[in-house]
Amino acid sequence: MTTVQIKSDSDNDTMDIIKTAINAEVKRLELGLQKTERQIAKFEEEYKISSEIFLLKFTAEDMKKGDSEYIVWAGELKIKERILKDINRLKEIQYVAK
């Protein structure tokens, strides 16, 4: 959990502005996650395997388009992992105003 402490000399709207900005970032990340999940689903459908099996058993030689296709699928999985981590960290933020 992360706690964000906000001190503002000007007004109390600062907390709302920060929350709105963070919520907007979460929404942007969620849109990116949807795009990434669609890309992953295409690979899983084409090869009729889960991404977990792909990571455990596949090599570039197993792919129709070789290295480039393998790198794209593996990359999308890394991107998904990173986006989920970022979303979770942002959603865990607790705000404290002073």
Secondary structure, DSSP 8 states (H G I E B T S, - for coil): --EEEE--SS-THHHHHHHHHHHHHHHHHHHHHHHHHHHHHHHHHHHTS-HHHHHHH--GGGSTTTHHHHHHHHHHHHHHHHHHHHHHHHHT-EEEE-
